[in-house]
C-alpha cells in the first residue's frame, strides 16, 4: 500500500501539511520533537549508567586473604 507512494506523492503530502498547519506550527512541532528525542537519549544514558553502577556494586572481592592477616 505505502510501497508505491514515490517522491511526487511525498512532496504532495508535505505541501498539504504545510498549507494546513502553517510554517510556524510545524517549526514549533519539530522543536518539541527534537526536545523529546534529546530527553529520551538522556534518560537511556542515565539508566544505563545506573545499571552499570549497580552491577559494579554487586561485584564482590573474591581474592583469598593473606595468611599473615588471619587471626
mmCIF file as Biopython writes it, N, C-alpha, C and O atoms, coordinates in Angstrom:
data_model
#
loop_
_atom_site.group_PDB
_atom_site.id
_atom_site.type_symbol
_atom_site.label_atom_id
_atom_site.label_alt_id
_atom_site.label_comp_id
_atom_site.label_asym_id
_atom_site.label_entity_id
_atom_site.label_seq_id
_atom_site.pdbx_PDB_ins_code
_atom_site.Cartn_x
_atom_site.Cartn_y
_atom_site.Cartn_z
_atom_site.occupancy
_atom_site.B_iso_or_equiv
_atom_site.auth_seq_id
_atom_site.auth_asym_id
_atom_site.pdbx_PDB_model_num
ATOM 1   N N  . UNK A ? 1  ? 0.818  -1.186  0.000  1.0 0.0 1  A 1 
ATOM 2   C CA . UNK A ? 1  ? 0.000  0.000   0.000  1.0 0.0 1  A 1 
ATOM 3   C C  . UNK A ? 1  ? 0.866  1.255   0.000  1.0 0.0 1  A 1 
ATOM 4   O O  . UNK A ? 1  ? 0.683  2.130   -0.846 1.0 0.0 1  A 1 
ATOM 5   N N  . UNK A ? 2  ? 1.811  1.353   0.944  1.0 0.0 2  A 1 
ATOM 6   C CA . UNK A ? 2  ? 2.675  2.526   1.005  1.0 0.0 2  A 1 
ATOM 7   C C  . UNK A ? 2  ? 3.938  2.360   0.182  1.0 0.0 2  A 1 
ATOM 8   O O  . UNK A ? 2  ? 4.767  3.270   0.133  1.0 0.0 2  A 1 
ATOM 9   N N  . UNK A ? 3  ? 4.098  1.225   -0.459 1.0 0.0 3  A 1 
ATOM 10  C CA . UNK A ? 3  ? 5.316  0.976   -1.224 1.0 0.0 3  A 1 
ATOM 11  C C  . UNK A ? 3  ? 5.381  1.788   -2.508 1.0 0.0 3  A 1 
ATOM 12  O O  . UNK A ? 3  ? 6.474  2.005   -3.031 1.0 0.0 3  A 1 
ATOM 13  N N  . UNK A ? 4  ? 4.258  2.241   -3.031 1.0 0.0 4  A 1 
ATOM 14  C CA . UNK A ? 4  ? 4.264  2.910   -4.334 1.0 0.0 4  A 1 
ATOM 15  C C  . UNK A ? 4  ? 3.910  4.388   -4.237 1.0 0.0 4  A 1 
ATOM 16  O O  . UNK A ? 4  ? 3.385  4.947   -5.200 1.0 0.0 4  A 1 
ATOM 17  N N  . UNK A ? 5  ? 4.179  5.045   -3.101 1.0 0.0 5  A 1 
ATOM 18  C CA . UNK A ? 5  ? 3.889  6.476   -2.987 1.0 0.0 5  A 1 
ATOM 19  C C  . UNK A ? 5  ? 4.864  7.267   -3.844 1.0 0.0 5  A 1 
ATOM 20  O O  . UNK A ? 5  ? 4.433  8.098   -4.644 1.0 0.0 5  A 1 
ATOM 21  N N  . UNK A ? 6  ? 6.129  7.043   -3.706 1.0 0.0 6  A 1 
ATOM 22  C CA . UNK A ? 6  ? 7.130  7.706   -4.513 1.0 0.0 6  A 1 
ATOM 23  C C  . UNK A ? 6  ? 7.390  9.140   -4.067 1.0 0.0 6  A 1 
ATOM 24  O O  . UNK A ? 6  ? 6.735  9.655   -3.161 1.0 0.0 6  A 1 
ATOM 25  N N  . UNK A ? 7  ? 8.344  9.764   -4.712 1.0 0.0 7  A 1 
ATOM 26  C CA . UNK A ? 7  ? 8.750  11.128  -4.379 1.0 0.0 7  A 1 
ATOM 27  C C  . UNK A ? 7  ? 7.656  12.155  -4.656 1.0 0.0 7  A 1 
ATOM 28  O O  . UNK A ? 7  ? 7.434  13.029  -3.818 1.0 0.0 7  A 1 
ATOM 29  N N  . UNK A ? 8  ? 6.966  12.090  -5.787 1.0 0.0 8  A 1 
ATOM 30  C CA . UNK A ? 8  ? 5.895  13.077  -6.009 1.0 0.0 8  A 1 
ATOM 31  C C  . UNK A ? 8  ? 4.779  13.000  -4.965 1.0 0.0 8  A 1 
ATOM 32  O O  . UNK A ? 8  ? 4.241  14.030  -4.559 1.0 0.0 8  A 1 
ATOM 33  N N  . UNK A ? 9  ? 4.439  11.829  -4.543 1.0 0.0 9  A 1 
ATOM 34  C CA . UNK A ? 9  ? 3.411  11.658  -3.519 1.0 0.0 9  A 1 
ATOM 35  C C  . UNK A ? 9  ? 3.848  12.236  -2.184 1.0 0.0 9  A 1 
ATOM 36  O O  . UNK A ? 9  ? 3.059  12.886  -1.497 1.0 0.0 9  A 1 
ATOM 37  N N  . UNK A ? 10 ? 5.106  12.002  -1.814 1.0 0.0 10 A 1 
ATOM 38  C CA . UNK A ? 10 ? 5.623  12.560  -0.568 1.0 0.0 10 A 1 
ATOM 39  C C  . UNK A ? 10 ? 5.667  14.082  -0.609 1.0 0.0 10 A 1 
ATOM 40  O O  . UNK A ? 10 ? 5.357  14.743  0.382  1.0 0.0 10 A 1 
ATOM 41  N N  . UNK A ? 11 ? 6.052  14.635  -1.750 1.0 0.0 11 A 1 
ATOM 42  C CA . UNK A ? 11 ? 6.066  16.092  -1.896 1.0 0.0 11 A 1 
ATOM 43  C C  . UNK A ? 11 ? 4.661  16.665  -1.788 1.0 0.0 11 A 1 
ATOM 44  O O  . UNK A ? 11 ? 4.467  17.708  -1.164 1.0 0.0 11 A 1 
ATOM 45  N N  . UNK A ? 12 ? 3.696  16.008  -2.377 1.0 0.0 12 A 1 
ATOM 46  C CA . UNK A ? 12 ? 2.311  16.458  -2.291 1.0 0.0 12 A 1 
ATOM 47  C C  . UNK A ? 12 ? 1.812  16.426  -0.851 1.0 0.0 12 A 1 
ATOM 48  O O  . UNK A ? 12 ? 1.142  17.357  -0.405 1.0 0.0 12 A 1 
ATOM 49  N N  . UNK A ? 13 ? 2.134  15.365  -0.125 1.0 0.0 13 A 1 
ATOM 50  C CA . UNK A ? 13 ? 1.738  15.267  1.280  1.0 0.0 13 A 1 
ATOM 51  C C  . UNK A ? 13 ? 2.393  16.382  2.085  1.0 0.0 13 A 1 
ATOM 52  O O  . UNK A ? 13 ? 1.737  16.997  2.925  1.0 0.0 13 A 1 
ATOM 53  N N  . UNK A ? 14 ? 3.676  16.655  1.844  1.0 0.0 14 A 1 
ATOM 54  C CA . UNK A ? 14 ? 4.384  17.713  2.565  1.0 0.0 14 A 1 
ATOM 55  C C  . UNK A ? 14 ? 3.758  19.075  2.296  1.0 0.0 14 A 1 
ATOM 56  O O  . UNK A ? 14 ? 3.626  19.881  3.217  1.0 0.0 14 A 1 
ATOM 57  N N  . UNK A ? 15 ? 3.373  19.345  1.061  1.0 0.0 15 A 1 
ATOM 58  C CA . UNK A ? 15 ? 2.760  20.630  0.719  1.0 0.0 15 A 1 
ATOM 59  C C  . UNK A ? 15 ? 1.401  20.763  1.398  1.0 0.0 15 A 1 
ATOM 60  O O  . UNK A ? 15 ? 1.075  21.827  1.925  1.0 0.0 15 A 1 
ATOM 61  N N  . UNK A ? 16 ? 0.617  19.712  1.392  1.0 0.0 16 A 1 
ATOM 62  C CA . UNK A ? 16 ? -0.700 19.749  2.030  1.0 0.0 16 A 1 
ATOM 63  C C  . UNK A ? 16 ? -0.561 19.990  3.536  1.0 0.0 16 A 1 
ATOM 64  O O  . UNK A ? 16 ? -1.307 20.788  4.103  1.0 0.0 16 A 1 
ATOM 65  N N  . UNK A ? 17 ? 0.373  19.318  4.178  1.0 0.0 17 A 1 
ATOM 66  C CA . UNK A ? 17 ? 0.601  19.515  5.612  1.0 0.0 17 A 1 
ATOM 67  C C  . UNK A ? 17 ? 1.051  20.940  5.883  1.0 0.0 17 A 1 
ATOM 68  O O  . UNK A ? 17 ? 0.603  21.557  6.850  1.0 0.0 17 A 1 
ATOM 69  N N  . UNK A ? 18 ? 1.927  21.468  5.050  1.0 0.0 18 A 1 
ATOM 70  C CA . UNK A ? 18 ? 2.408  22.842  5.212  1.0 0.0 18 A 1 
ATOM 71  C C  . UNK A ? 18 ? 1.271  23.840  5.063  1.0 0.0 18 A 1 
ATOM 72  O O  . UNK A ? 18 ? 1.200  24.811  5.815  1.0 0.0 18 A 1 
ATOM 73  N N  . UNK A ? 19 ? 0.388  23.616  4.110  1.0 0.0 19 A 1 
ATOM 74  C CA . UNK A ? 19 ? -0.741 24.524  3.909  1.0 0.0 19 A 1 
ATOM 75  C C  . UNK A ? 19 ? -1.725 24.431  5.082  1.0 0.0 19 A 1 
ATOM 76  O O  . UNK A ? 19 ? -2.242 25.451  5.538  1.0 0.0 19 A 1 
ATOM 77  N N  . UNK A ? 20 ? -1.979 23.232  5.562  1.0 0.0 20 A 1 
ATOM 78  C CA . UNK A ? 20 ? -2.945 23.059  6.641  1.0 0.0 20 A 1 
ATOM 79  C C  . UNK A ? 20 ? -2.465 23.643  7.969  1.0 0.0 20 A 1 
ATOM 80  O O  . UNK A ? 20 ? -3.228 24.317  8.661  1.0 0.0 20 A 1 
ATOM 81  N N  . UNK A ? 21 ? -1.219 23.392  8.324  1.0 0.0 21 A 1 
ATOM 82  C CA . UNK A ? 21 ? -0.739 23.770  9.638  1.0 0.0 21 A 1 
ATOM 83  C C  . UNK A ? 21 ? 0.069  25.067  9.652  1.0 0.0 21 A 1 
ATOM 84  O O  . UNK A ? 21 ? 0.144  25.721  10.693 1.0 0.0 21 A 1 
ATOM 85  N N  . UNK A ? 22 ? 0.653  25.444  8.571  1.0 0.0 22 A 1 
ATOM 86  C CA . UNK A ? 22 ? 1.462  26.657  8.528  1.0 0.0 22 A 1 
ATOM 87  C C  . UNK A ? 22 ? 2.886  26.395  8.966  1.0 0.0 22 A 1 
ATOM 88  O O  . UNK A ? 22 ? 3.179  25.427  9.667  1.0 0.0 22 A 1 
ATOM 89  N N  . UNK A ? 23 ? 3.771  27.294  8.528  1.0 0.0 23 A 1 
ATOM 90  C CA . UNK A ? 23 ? 5.192  27.113  8.788  1.0 0.0 23 A 1 
ATOM 91  C C  . UNK A ? 23 ? 5.524  27.229  10.274 1.0 0.0 23 A 1 
ATOM 92  O O  . UNK A ? 23 ? 6.346  26.466  10.782 1.0 0.0 23 A 1 
ATOM 93  N N  . UNK A ? 24 ? 4.901  28.167  10.975 1.0 0.0 24 A 1 
ATOM 94  C CA . UNK A ? 24 ? 5.194  28.379  12.390 1.0 0.0 24 A 1 
ATOM 95  C C  . UNK A ? 24 ? 4.821  27.200  13.255 1.0 0.0 24 A 1 
ATOM 96  O O  . UNK A ? 24 ? 5.578  26.806  14.142 1.0 0.0 24 A 1 
ATOM 97  N N  . UNK A ? 25 ? 3.661  26.636  13.001 1.0 0.0 25 A 1 
ATOM 98  C CA . UNK A ? 25 ? 3.199  25.488  13.794 1.0 0.0 25 A 1 
ATOM 99  C C  . UNK A ? 25 ? 4.088  24.271  13.554 1.0 0.0 25 A 1 
ATOM 100 O O  . UNK A ? 25 ? 4.415  23.556  14.501 1.0 0.0 25 A 1 
ATOM 101 N N  . UNK A ? 26 ? 4.478  24.025  12.326 1.0 0.0 26 A 1 
ATOM 102 C CA . UNK A ? 26 ? 5.336  22.882  12.008 1.0 0.0 26 A 1 
ATOM 103 C C  . UNK A ? 26 ? 6.716  23.079  12.626 1.0 0.0 26 A 1 
ATOM 104 O O  . UNK A ? 26 ? 7.318  22.129  13.125 1.0 0.0 26 A 1 
ATOM 105 N N  . UNK A ? 27 ? 7.217  24.313  12.591 1.0 0.0 27 A 1 
ATOM 106 C CA . UNK A ? 27 ? 8.519  24.613  13.173 1.0 0.0 27 A 1 
ATOM 107 C C  . UNK A ? 27 ? 8.519  24.352  14.679 1.0 0.0 27 A 1 
ATOM 108 O O  . UNK A ? 27 ? 9.446  23.736  15.204 1.0 0.0 27 A 1 
ATOM 109 N N  . UNK A ? 28 ? 7.486  24.816  15.367 1.0 0.0 28 A 1 
ATOM 110 C CA . UNK A ? 28 ? 7.419  24.592  16.809 1.0 0.0 28 A 1 
ATOM 111 C C  . UNK A ? 28 ? 7.219  23.111  17.126 1.0 0.0 28 A 1 
ATOM 112 O O  . UNK A ? 28 ? 7.741  22.613  18.124 1.0 0.0 28 A 1 
ATOM 113 N N  . UNK A ? 29 ? 6.474  22.414  16.291 1.0 0.0 29 A 1 
ATOM 114 C CA . UNK A ? 29 ? 6.267  20.982  16.496 1.0 0.0 29 A 1 
ATOM 115 C C  . UNK A ? 29 ? 7.580  20.217  16.346 1.0 0.0 29 A 1 
ATOM 116 O O  . UNK A ? 29 ? 7.871  19.321  17.139 1.0 0.0 29 A 1 
ATOM 117 N N  . UNK A ? 30 ? 8.368  20.565  15.342 1.0 0.0 30 A 1 
ATOM 118 C CA . UNK A ? 30 ? 9.657  19.899  15.147 1.0 0.0 30 A 1 
ATOM 119 C C  . UNK A ? 30 ? 10.620 20.215  16.292 1.0 0.0 30 A 1 
ATOM 120 O O  . UNK A ? 30 ? 11.431 19.369  16.671 1.0 0.0 30 A 1 
ATOM 121 N N  . UNK A ? 31 ? 10.535 21.426  16.842 1.0 0.0 31 A 1 
ATOM 122 C CA . UNK A ? 31 ? 11.354 21.764  18.004 1.0 0.0 31 A 1 
ATOM 123 C C  . UNK A ? 31 ? 11.002 20.905  19.202 1.0 0.0 31 A 1 
ATOM 124 O O  . UNK A ? 31 ? 11.884 20.448  19.928 1.0 0.0 31 A 1 
ATOM 125 N N  . UNK A ? 32 ? 9.715  20.685  19.408 1.0 0.0 32 A 1 
ATOM 126 C CA . UNK A ? 32 ? 9.276  19.827  20.513 1.0 0.0 32 A 1 
ATOM 127 C C  . UNK A ? 32 ? 9.689  18.378  20.288 1.0 0.0 32 A 1 
ATOM 128 O O  . UNK A ? 32 ? 10.049 17.679  21.235 1.0 0.0 32 A 1 
ATOM 129 N N  . UNK A ? 33 ? 9.640  17.932  19.054 1.0 0.0 33 A 1 
ATOM 130 C CA . UNK A ? 33 ? 10.089 16.561  18.747 1.0 0.0 33 A 1 
ATOM 131 C C  . UNK A ? 33 ? 11.582 16.432  19.056 1.0 0.0 33 A 1 
ATOM 132 O O  . UNK A ? 33 ? 12.012 15.423  19.614 1.0 0.0 33 A 1 
ATOM 133 N N  . UNK A ? 34 ? 12.367 17.437  18.701 1.0 0.0 34 A 1 
ATOM 134 C CA . UNK A ? 34 ? 13.803 17.417  18.995 1.0 0.0 34 A 1 
ATOM 135 C C  . UNK A ? 34 ? 14.079 17.382  20.483 1.0 0.0 34 A 1 
ATOM 136 O O  . UNK A ? 34 ? 14.965 16.659  20.936 1.0 0.0 34 A 1 
ATOM 137 N N  . UNK A ? 35 ? 13.318 18.168  21.256 1.0 0.0 35 A 1 
ATOM 138 C CA . UNK A ? 35 ? 13.483 18.159  22.713 1.0 0.0 35 A 1 
ATOM 139 C C  . UNK A ? 35 ? 13.115 16.795  23.291 1.0 0.0 35 A 1 
ATOM 140 O O  . UNK A ? 35 ? 13.759 16.316  24.225 1.0 0.0 35 A 1 
ATOM 141 N N  . UNK A ? 36 ? 12.086 16.180  22.737 1.0 0.0 36 A 1 
ATOM 142 C CA . UNK A ? 36 ? 11.679 14.857  23.207 1.0 0.0 36 A 1 
ATOM 143 C C  . UNK A ? 36 ? 12.729 13.803  22.924 1.0 0.0 36 A 1 
ATOM 144 O O  . UNK A ? 36 ? 12.993 12.945  23.767 1.0 0.0 36 A 1 
ATOM 145 N N  . UNK A ? 37 ? 13.327 13.859  21.755 1.0 0.0 37 A 1 
ATOM 146 C CA . UNK A ? 37 ? 14.382 12.900  21.401 1.0 0.0 37 A 1 
ATOM 147 C C  . UNK A ? 37 ? 15.585 13.086  22.315 1.0 0.0 37 A 1 
ATOM 148 O O  . UNK A ? 37 ? 16.181 12.110  22.772 1.0 0.0 37 A 1 
ATOM 149 N N  . UNK A ? 38 ? 15.944 14.354  22.583 1.0 0.0 38 A 1 
ATOM 150 C CA . UNK A ? 38 ? 17.068 14.631  23.474 1.0 0.0 38 A 1 
ATOM 151 C C  . UNK A ? 38 ? 16.792 14.110  24.879 1.0 0.0 38 A 1 
ATOM 152 O O  . UNK A ? 38 ? 17.672 13.518  25.503 1.0 0.0 38 A 1 
ATOM 153 N N  . UNK A ? 39 ? 15.587 14.323  25.377 1.0 0.0 39 A 1 
ATOM 154 C CA . UNK A ? 39 ? 15.231 13.835  26.713 1.0 0.0 39 A 1 
ATOM 155 C C  . UNK A ? 39 ? 15.242 12.312  26.758 1.0 0.0 39 A 1 
ATOM 156 O O  . UNK A ? 39 ? 15.666 11.725  27.754 1.0 0.0 39 A 1 
ATOM 157 N N  . UNK A ? 40 ? 14.784 11.674  25.696 1.0 0.0 40 A 1 
ATOM 158 C CA . UNK A ? 40 ? 14.791 10.210  25.638 1.0 0.0 40 A 1 
ATOM 159 C C  . UNK A ? 40 ? 16.221 9.678   25.684 1.0 0.0 40 A 1 
ATOM 160 O O  . UNK A ? 40 ? 16.514 8.743   26.429 1.0 0.0 40 A 1 
ATOM 161 N N  . UNK A ? 41 ? 17.115 10.272  24.887 1.0 0.0 41 A 1 
ATOM 162 C CA . UNK A ? 41 ? 18.509 9.829   24.870 1.0 0.0 41 A 1 
ATOM 163 C C  . UNK A ? 41 ? 19.155 10.020  26.234 1.0 0.0 41 A 1 
ATOM 164 O O  . UNK A ? 41 ? 19.912 9.161   26.686 1.0 0.0 41 A 1 
ATOM 165 N N  . UNK A ? 42 ? 18.861 11.145  26.899 1.0 0.0 42 A 1 
ATOM 166 C CA . UNK A ? 42 ? 19.415 11.405  28.224 1.0 0.0 42 A 1 
ATOM 167 C C  . UNK A ? 42 ? 18.907 10.366  29.220 1.0 0.0 42 A 1 
ATOM 168 O O  . UNK A ? 42 ? 19.671 9.886   30.057 1.0 0.0 42 A 1 
ATOM 169 N N  . UNK A ? 43 ? 17.635 10.020  29.136 1.0 0.0 43 A 1 
ATOM 170 C CA . UNK A ? 43 ? 17.076 9.007   30.024 1.0 0.0 43 A 1 
ATOM 171 C C  . UNK A ? 43 ? 17.704 7.642   29.808 1.0 0.0 43 A 1 
ATOM 172 O O  . UNK A ? 43 ? 17.965 6.919   30.769 1.0 0.0 43 A 1 
ATOM 173 N N  . UNK A ? 44 ? 17.947 7.286   28.565 1.0 0.0 44 A 1 
ATOM 174 C CA . UNK A ? 44 ? 18.581 5.999   28.266 1.0 0.0 44 A 1 
ATOM 175 C C  . UNK A ? 44 ? 20.001 5.979   28.807 1.0 0.0 44 A 1 
ATOM 176 O O  . UNK A ? 44 ? 20.426 4.981   29.390 1.0 0.0 44 A 1 
ATOM 177 N N  . UNK A ? 45 ? 20.748 7.077   28.622 1.0 0.0 45 A 1 
ATOM 178 C CA . UNK A ? 45 ? 22.116 7.145   29.134 1.0 0.0 45 A 1 
ATOM 179 C C  . UNK A ? 45 ? 22.138 7.066   30.656 1.0 0.0 45 A 1 
ATOM 180 O O  . UNK A ? 45 ? 22.969 6.361   31.229 1.0 0.0 45 A 1 
ATOM 181 N N  . UNK A ? 46 ? 21.236 7.782   31.312 1.0 0.0 46 A 1 
ATOM 182 C CA . UNK A ? 46 ? 21.184 7.765   32.772 1.0 0.0 46 A 1 
ATOM 183 C C  . UNK A ? 46 ? 20.852 6.370   33.299 1.0 0.0 46 A 1 
ATOM 184 O O  . UNK A ? 46 ? 21.450 5.909   34.271 1.0 0.0 46 A 1 
ATOM 185 N N  . UNK A ? 47 ? 19.907 5.709   32.660 1.0 0.0 47 A 1 
ATOM 186 C CA . UNK A ? 47 ? 19.529 4.375   33.131 1.0 0.0 47 A 1 
ATOM 187 C C  . UNK A ? 47 ? 20.648 3.371   32.895 1.0 0.0 47 A 1 
ATOM 188 O O  . UNK A ? 47 ? 20.857 2.485   33.723 1.0 0.0 47 A 1 
ATOM 189 N N  . UNK A ? 48 ? 21.374 3.487   31.783 1.0 0.0 48 A 1 
ATOM 190 C CA . UNK A ? 48 ? 22.477 2.558   31.538 1.0 0.0 48 A 1 
ATOM 191 C C  . UNK A ? 48 ? 23.607 2.795   32.536 1.0 0.0 48 A 1 
ATOM 192 O O  . UNK A ? 48 ? 24.255 1.845   32.975 1.0 0.0 48 A 1 
ATOM 193 N N  . UNK A ? 49 ? 23.851 4.069   32.900 1.0 0.0 49 A 1 
ATOM 194 C CA . UNK A ? 49 ? 24.870 4.349   33.920 1.0 0.0 49 A 1 
ATOM 195 C C  . UNK A ? 49 ? 24.450 3.784   35.267 1.0 0.0 49 A 1 
ATOM 196 O O  . UNK A ? 49 ? 25.277 3.245   36.004 1.0 0.0 49 A 1 
ATOM 197 N N  . UNK A ? 50 ? 23.169 3.904   35.589 1.0 0.0 50 A 1 
ATOM 198 C CA . UNK A ? 50 ? 22.668 3.379   36.855 1.0 0.0 50 A 1 
ATOM 199 C C  . UNK A ? 50 ? 22.794 1.865   36.900 1.0 0.0 50 A 1 
ATOM 200 O O  . UNK A ? 50 ? 23.137 1.305   37.941 1.0 0.0 50 A 1 
ATOM 201 N N  . UNK A ? 51 ? 22.524 1.200   35.793 1.0 0.0 51 A 1 
ATOM 202 C CA . UNK A ? 51 ? 22.654 -0.257  35.731 1.0 0.0 51 A 1 
ATOM 203 C C  . UNK A ? 51 ? 24.112 -0.662  35.902 1.0 0.0 51 A 1 
ATOM 204 O O  . UNK A ? 51 ? 24.411 -1.622  36.612 1.0 0.0 51 A 1 
ATOM 205 N N  . UNK A ? 52 ? 25.030 0.071   35.248 1.0 0.0 52 A 1 
ATOM 206 C CA . UNK A ? 52 ? 26.449 -0.244  35.383 1.0 0.0 52 A 1 
ATOM 207 C C  . UNK A ? 52 ? 26.920 -0.047  36.817 1.0 0.0 52 A 1 
ATOM 208 O O  . UNK A ? 52 ? 27.699 -0.855  37.323 1.0 0.0 52 A 1 
ATOM 209 N N  . UNK A ? 53 ? 26.461 1.014   37.481 1.0 0.0 53 A 1 
ATOM 210 C CA . UNK A ? 53 ? 26.845 1.251   38.869 1.0 0.0 53 A 1 
ATOM 211 C C  . UNK A ? 53 ? 26.312 0.145   39.778 1.0 0.0 53 A 1 
ATOM 212 O O  . UNK A ? 53 ? 27.005 -0.303  40.691 1.0 0.0 53 A 1 
ATOM 213 N N  . UNK A ? 54 ? 25.096 -0.285  39.529 1.0 0.0 54 A 1 
ATOM 214 C CA . UNK A ? 54 ? 24.511 -1.353  40.327 1.0 0.0 54 A 1 
ATOM 215 C C  . UNK A ? 54 ? 25.292 -2.649  40.138 1.0 0.0 54 A 1 
ATOM 216 O O  . UNK A ? 54 ? 25.546 -3.382  41.094 1.0 0.0 54 A 1 
ATOM 217 N N  . UNK A ? 55 ? 25.664 -2.915  38.900 1.0 0.0 55 A 1 
ATOM 218 C CA . UNK A ? 55 ? 26.417 -4.132  38.622 1.0 0.0 55 A 1 
ATOM 219 C C  . UNK A ? 55 ? 27.795 -4.073  39.271 1.0 0.0 55 A 1 
ATOM 220 O O  . UNK A ? 55 ? 28.270 -5.084  39.787 1.0 0.0 55 A 1 
ATOM 221 N N  . UNK A ? 56 ? 28.448 -2.910  39.257 1.0 0.0 56 A 1 
ATOM 222 C CA . UNK A ? 56 ? 29.779 -2.809  39.853 1.0 0.0 56 A 1 
ATOM 223 C C  . UNK A ? 56 ? 29.698 -2.882  41.373 1.0 0.0 56 A 1 
ATOM 224 O O  . UNK A ? 56 ? 30.639 -3.356  42.009 1.0 0.0 56 A 1 
ATOM 225 N N  . UNK A ? 57 ? 28.598 -2.427  41.974 1.0 0.0 57 A 1 
ATOM 226 C CA . UNK A ? 57 ? 28.424 -2.535  43.417 1.0 0.0 57 A 1 
ATOM 227 C C  . UNK A ? 57 ? 28.216 -3.986  43.839 1.0 0.0 57 A 1 
ATOM 228 O O  . UNK A ? 57 ? 28.605 -4.375  44.941 1.0 0.0 57 A 1 
ATOM 229 N N  . UNK A ? 58 ? 27.610 -4.780  42.978 1.0 0.0 58 A 1 
ATOM 230 C CA . UNK A ? 58 ? 27.328 -6.175  43.300 1.0 0.0 58 A 1 
ATOM 231 C C  . UNK A ? 58 ? 28.553 -7.069  43.191 1.0 0.0 58 A 1 
ATOM 232 O O  . UNK A ? 58 ? 28.567 -8.174  43.733 1.0 0.0 58 A 1 
ATOM 233 N N  . UNK A ? 59 ? 29.587 -6.596  42.492 1.0 0.0 59 A 1 
ATOM 234 C CA . UNK A ? 59 ? 30.794 -7.395  42.326 1.0 0.0 59 A 1 
ATOM 235 C C  . UNK A ? 59 ? 31.513 -7.449  43.667 1.0 0.0 59 A 1 
ATOM 236 O O  . UNK A ? 59 ? 31.751 -6.420  44.299 1.0 0.0 59 A 1 
ATOM 237 N N  . UNK A ? 60 ? 31.851 -8.647  44.088 1.0 0.0 60 A 1 
ATOM 238 C CA . UNK A ? 60 ? 32.495 -8.833  45.386 1.0 0.0 60 A 1 
ATOM 239 C C  . UNK A ? 60 ? 33.952 -9.223  45.198 1.0 0.0 60 A 1 
ATOM 240 O O  . UNK A ? 60 ? 34.327 -9.834  44.197 1.0 0.0 60 A 1 
ATOM 241 N N  . UNK A ? 61 ? 34.751 -8.865  46.165 1.0 0.0 61 A 1 
ATOM 242 C CA . UNK A ? 61 ? 36.163 -9.213  46.139 1.0 0.0 61 A 1 
ATOM 243 C C  . UNK A ? 61 ? 36.299 -10.665 46.580 1.0 0.0 61 A 1 
ATOM 244 O O  . UNK A ? 61 ? 35.939 -11.014 47.704 1.0 0.0 61 A 1 
ATOM 245 N N  . UNK A ? 62 ? 36.820 -11.510 45.695 1.0 0.0 62 A 1 
ATOM 246 C CA . UNK A ? 62 ? 36.931 -12.931 45.998 1.0 0.0 62 A 1 
ATOM 247 C C  . UNK A ? 62 ? 38.387 -13.371 46.124 1.0 0.0 62 A 1 
ATOM 248 O O  . UNK A ? 62 ? 38.677 -14.567 46.083 1.0 0.0 62 A 1 
ATOM 249 N N  . UNK A ? 63 ? 39.303 -12.414 46.276 1.0 0.0 63 A 1 
ATOM 250 C CA . UNK A ? 63 ? 40.712 -12.799 46.431 1.0 0.0 63 A 1 
ATOM 251 C C  . UNK A ? 63 ? 40.915 -13.394 47.814 1.0 0.0 63 A 1 
ATOM 252 O O  . UNK A ? 63 ? 40.316 -12.921 48.779 1.0 0.0 63 A 1 
ATOM 253 N N  . UNK A ? 64 ? 41.737 -14.411 47.927 1.0 0.0 64 A 1 
ATOM 254 C CA . UNK A ? 64 ? 41.949 -15.033 49.233 1.0 0.0 64 A 1 
ATOM 255 C C  . UNK A ? 64 ? 42.709 -14.086 50.171 1.0 0.0 64 A 1 
ATOM 256 O O  . UNK A ? 64 ? 43.541 -13.295 49.727 1.0 0.0 64 A 1 
ATOM 257 N N  . UNK A ? 65 ? 42.418 -14.179 51.444 1.0 0.0 65 A 1 
ATOM 258 C CA . UNK A ? 65 ? 43.102 -13.358 52.436 1.0 0.0 65 A 1 
ATOM 259 C C  . UNK A ? 65 ? 44.502 -13.891 52.663 1.0 0.0 65 A 1 
ATOM 260 O O  . UNK A ? 65 ? 44.751 -15.088 52.522 1.0 0.0 65 A 1 
ATOM 261 N N  . UNK A ? 66 ? 45.424 -12.989 53.020 1.0 0.0 66 A 1 
ATOM 262 C CA . UNK A ? 66 ? 46.805 -13.404 53.295 1.0 0.0 66 A 1 
ATOM 263 C C  . UNK A ? 66 ? 46.846 -14.209 54.607 1.0 0.0 66 A 1 
ATOM 264 O O  . UNK A ? 66 ? 46.024 -14.004 55.500 1.0 0.0 66 A 1 
ATOM 265 N N  . UNK A ? 67 ? 47.796 -15.107 54.699 1.0 0.0 67 A 1 
ATOM 266 C CA . UNK A ? 67 ? 47.965 -15.918 55.903 1.0 0.0 67 A 1 
ATOM 267 C C  . UNK A ? 67 ? 48.370 -15.049 57.083 1.0 0.0 67 A 1 
ATOM 268 O O  . UNK A ? 67 ? 48.017 -15.358 58.221 1.0 0.0 67 A 1 
ATOM 269 N N  . UNK A ? 68 ? 49.116 -13.948 56.831 1.0 0.0 68 A 1 
ATOM 270 C CA . UNK A ? 68 ? 49.598 -13.098 57.906 1.0 0.0 68 A 1 
ATOM 271 C C  . UNK A ? 68 ? 48.467 -12.295 58.546 1.0 0.0 68 A 1 
ATOM 272 O O  . UNK A ? 68 ? 48.538 -11.963 59.730 1.0 0.0 68 A 1 
ATOM 273 N N  . UNK A ? 69 ? 47.443 -11.986 57.788 1.0 0.0 69 A 1 
ATOM 274 C CA . UNK A ? 69 ? 46.373 -11.155 58.313 1.0 0.0 69 A 1 
ATOM 275 C C  . UNK A ? 69 ? 45.311 -11.939 59.055 1.0 0.0 69 A 1 
ATOM 276 O O  . UNK A ? 69 ? 44.445 -11.348 59.699 1.0 0.0 69 A 1 
ATOM 277 N N  . UNK A ? 70 ? 45.362 -13.266 58.976 1.0 0.0 70 A 1 
ATOM 278 C CA . UNK A ? 70 ? 44.396 -14.100 59.694 1.0 0.0 70 A 1 
ATOM 279 C C  . UNK A ? 70 ? 44.704 -14.080 61.180 1.0 0.0 70 A 1 
ATOM 280 O O  . UNK A ? 70 ? 45.866 -14.090 61.586 1.0 0.0 70 A 1 
ATOM 281 N N  . UNK A ? 71 ? 43.664 -14.053 61.977 1.0 0.0 71 A 1 
ATOM 282 C CA . UNK A ? 71 ? 43.868 -14.078 63.420 1.0 0.0 71 A 1 
ATOM 283 C C  . UNK A ? 71 ? 43.264 -15.329 64.010 1.0 0.0 71 A 1 
ATOM 284 O O  . UNK A ? 71 ? 43.332 -15.536 65.221 1.0 0.0 71 A 1 
#
